[in-house]
Amino acid sequence: MASGSPLLAELIEALRCLPGVGGKSAQRMAFHLLERERERGLKLASVMAQAMERIGHCERCRNFSEDPLCALCASGSRDRQVLCVVESPTELAAIEQATGYRGQYFVLMGRLSPLDGLGPEELGLAQLTRRLGEGEVEELIIATNPTVEGDATAHYLAQLARAGGVRPTRLAHGVPLGGELEYVDRSTLAHAFGGRQTLD
């Protein structure tokens, strides 16, 4: 884009890092902020800088957190005998909003995908194995997405659970095959979550 402003071009390019944002969308966002929302744009920039600097990962579940333990792990009201494994914080939020689940979580931050360089180490599976070995968890709910990589990850997690003497379960069908949990409607997700089954 020939805007005549190298800084504007840099802003537009920076906005393209967001998922689903191409060149035209990034341009519209940049123009909107500069034309009508400069104050909010400054607030956005400030909060974004703080978030990038201060938000890390919970030491126990790997969810996003500013503190060593996230609010869910620090809560004494969560059932520590049930642990739900999800691929991302987006799916954790979907389960929290759509179900009455009161257990704890473990966030993989991905799924097994050798082509993308995501193996057991990148997903924190050694940390999960240690957690299962503490003897507190009785059921491991595997809430990976029903994709090829999600299924492979679920199989691997089920083996880890059994090796640790923990009963593995998987979300029931109802979530569309090849779908992503964050795009499933609440009632379907709640039904699938409530109907989870033991993996053989």
TAJOPE-V307703 format. One line per field, one symbol per residue. phi: phi as a letter, one per 30 degrees, with the letter a starting at -180 (. if undefined). burial: + if it has 9 or more other ideal C-beta (glycine too) atoms within 8 Angstrom, else -. Layout:
phi = ???
burial = ???
This chain:
phi = .ccibedddddddddddddiccdddddddddddddbbddddddedddddddddcdbbddcciddadcecdddddddcddddbbccbdaeddedddddcbcebdcbbcdikbeaedcicceddciddddedddddiddcbcdccdddcedddddddddddddddcicddbbeddkdddidcedcddeddddddddcdbddd
burial = -------++-++--++----+---+++-++-++-------+--+-------------+--+++-+---++-++----+---++++++++-++-++--++-+-+++++++++++----+---++++--++-++----+-+++++++++-++++++-+++-+++-+-+-+++++--+---+-+--+---++++++--+--+-
